[in-house]
Amino acid sequence: MTGTIPPELSRLANLTHLYLDNNQLIGNIPLELSDLANLKELVLENNQLIGSIPSELSRLVKLTLLALSDNLLTDDIPPELGNFTNLTMLAFNHNLLTGSIPSELGNLENLTLLTLDNNLLTESIPFELSNLADLKILTLNNNQLIGDIPLELGSLRNLTHLLLHHNQLSGTVPLELGNLENLTHLTLIGNQLTGCLPLNVDRIHSLTIKSDLPVCPP
């Protein structure tokens, strides 16, 4: 499928699932899609979409899945997306998104997956992401994030993947990450971190670590 997304799709008032992924769609995401009040899943990934993510999409209060990965989307992530109280998966990876990660994403209390990797995001990781108690996968790698790793992330007890590699993060690795007993993948390489990995992190069962730092001595 080629061409742009027809705004006339907004007339399908009872539509609950819209999958247009893996095509060659171009142009912007139509603002009219925000009129699909019953929409639960919107998947537009693997296309050639450009422009901003419309803040108007936040009106889709029934949405549980929003996947816009692998496009050419630009500009900031709208903070209004923090209104998606039913959202369980948000995938914006592999775009050209800029600006900071909105702290409002910490309001998405049902989120299990948040992938923002391979963008141009800057500023620090908001500690509000620690409110996402059900989160299992958090990928922020290959951006331009700065500052410390928030120690509050140590409260995400369901986290299995924490990918932070190839940013500009600094400081030391928080001891609190040792609380992530379900973590299986932790990647930190390509940052400006100092010190060593806390020993309790190294002892987590079946944890795969990719880091430039040595493990702290006992």
C-alpha positions in Angstrom: 0.0 0.0 0.0 1.3 3.4 -1.0 0.2 7.0 -0.7 -1.1 8.8 2.3 -3.5 7.6 5.1 -7.0 8.6 4.0 -8.6 11.0 6.6 -11.9 9.5 5.6 -11.1 6.5 7.8 -12.3 8.7 10.6 -15.9 8.1 9.5 -15.6 4.4 10.7 -17.1 5.3 14.0 -17.2 1.7 15.3 -13.6 0.8 14.3 -11.6 -0.7 17.2 -8.4 -1.9 15.4 -6.5 -0.1 12.7 -3.4 -1.9 11.3 -1.6 -0.2 8.4 1.9 -1.4 9.3 4.5 -2.7 6.9 3.5 -0.6 3.9 5.0 2.4 2.0 2.7 5.1 3.4 3.9 8.6 3.3 2.8 12.0 4.6 1.5 13.0 8.0 -0.6 11.1 10.5 -4.1 12.6 9.8 -5.5 14.5 12.7 -8.9 13.0 11.8 -7.9 9.7 13.3 -8.4 11.2 16.7 -12.2 11.1 15.9 -12.2 7.3 16.1 -13.5 7.2 19.7 -13.8 3.4 19.9 -10.3 2.7 18.6 -8.3 0.3 20.9 -5.2 -0.4 18.7 -3.5 1.9 16.2 -0.5 0.4 14.4 1.3 2.4 11.7 4.8 1.2 12.1 7.2 0.4 9.2 6.1 3.1 6.8 7.6 6.4 5.7 5.4 8.7 7.7 6.7 12.2 8.4 5.8 15.2 10.6 4.8 15.4 14.2 2.9 12.9 16.4 -0.5 14.7 16.7 -1.3 15.6 20.2 -5.0 15.1 19.2 -4.4 11.4 19.4 -4.7 11.7 23.2 -8.5 11.9 22.7 -8.4 8.2 21.9 -9.0 7.3 25.5 -9.8 3.6 24.8 -6.4 3.0 23.1 -4.4 0.1 24.5 -1.7 -0.1 21.8 0.0 2.7 19.9 2.8 1.6 17.6 4.5 4.2 15.3 7.9 2.7 15.1 10.1 2.7 12.0 8.9 5.9 10.4 10.4 9.3 9.8 8.4 11.2 12.5 10.0 14.3 13.9 9.6 16.9 16.7 8.7 16.4 20.3 6.7 13.6 21.9 3.4 15.3 22.9 3.0 15.4 26.7 -0.8 15.0 26.1 -0.1 11.3 25.5 0.1 10.9 29.2 -3.7 10.9 29.1 -3.7 7.3 27.7 -4.7 5.7 30.9 -5.6 2.4 29.2 -2.4 2.1 27.1 -0.3 -1.0 27.6 2.2 -0.7 24.8 3.7 2.5 23.3 6.3 2.0 20.6 8.0 5.1 19.0 11.4 3.6 18.3 13.4 4.2 15.1 12.1 7.6 14.2 13.6 11.1 14.3 11.9 12.4 17.4 13.6 15.2 19.3 13.2 17.0 22.6 12.9 15.5 26.1 10.9 12.4 27.2 7.7 13.9 28.7 7.4 13.3 32.4 3.7 12.8 31.7 4.4 9.4 30.3 4.7 8.4 34.0 0.9 8.6 34.1 0.5 5.6 31.9 0.0 3.2 34.8 -1.0 0.2 32.7 2.0 0.4 30.4 4.1 -2.8 30.0 6.2 -1.7 27.0 7.8 1.6 26.3 10.3 1.7 23.3 11.8 5.1 22.5 15.1 3.9 21.2 16.9 5.1 18.1 15.6 8.6 18.1 17.2 12.0 18.8 15.8 12.5 22.3 17.7 14.8 24.7 17.7 15.9 28.3 17.5 13.5 31.3 15.4 10.4 31.9 12.4 11.5 33.9 12.2 9.8 37.3 8.4 9.7 36.8 8.8 6.6 34.7 9.2 4.8 38.0 5.5 5.1 38.4 5.0 2.5 35.6 4.7 -0.4 38.0 3.7 -2.9 35.3 6.5 -2.0 32.9 8.5 -4.9 31.6 10.4 -3.4 28.7 12.1 0.0 28.6 14.4 0.8 25.7 15.9 4.3 25.6 19.1 3.4 23.8 20.7 5.2 20.9 19.5 8.7 21.8 21.3 11.7 23.2 20.0 11.5 26.8 22.1 13.1 29.5 22.3 13.1 33.3 22.1 10.3 35.9 20.2 7.1 35.7 17.3 7.8 38.0 17.6 5.6 41.2 13.8 5.5 41.2 13.9 3.0 38.3 14.9 0.5 40.9 11.2 0.3 41.9 10.2 -1.2 38.6 10.1 -4.8 39.9 8.5 -6.3 36.8 11.2 -4.9 34.4 12.9 -7.5 32.3 14.7 -5.3 29.7 16.4 -2.0 30.6 18.4 -0.8 27.5 20.2 2.5 28.0 23.3 2.0 25.7 24.7 4.7 23.4 23.5 7.9 25.1 25.4 10.5 27.1 24.4 9.4 30.6 26.8 10.2 33.4 27.3 9.5 37.1 27.3 6.1 38.7 25.0 3.1 38.3 22.4 3.3 41.1 22.6 0.6 43.7 18.8 0.5 43.5 19.0 -1.3 40.2 19.9 -4.4 42.2 16.2 -4.5 43.2 15.2 -5.5 39.7 14.9 -9.2 40.4 13.2 -10.0 37.1 15.7 -8.1 34.9 17.3 -10.3 32.2 18.9 -7.6 30.0 20.8 -4.5 31.1 22.8 -2.6 28.5 24.8 0.5 29.5 27.7 0.6 27.0 28.6 3.8 25.1 27.8 6.3 27.9 29.9 8.5 30.2 29.2 6.4 33.3 31.8 6.1 36.0 32.6 3.8 38.9 31.6 0.2 38.8 28.5 -2.0 38.6 27.1 -2.7 42.1 27.8 -6.3 43.0 24.1 -7.0 43.8 23.3 -6.2 40.1 25.8 -8.7 39.0 24.3 -11.4 41.1 20.8 -11.2 39.7 20.0 -14.6 38.3 20.4 -15.0 34.5 21.0 -11.3 34.0 22.9 -10.4 30.8 24.9 -7.2 31.3 26.6 -5.2 28.5 28.6 -2.4 30.1 31.9 -0.6 29.9 32.2 -0.7 33.7 33.8 -3.4 35.8 31.8 -5.1 38.5 32.4 -3.7 41.9 34.6 -5.9 44.1 32.9 -7.6 47.0 
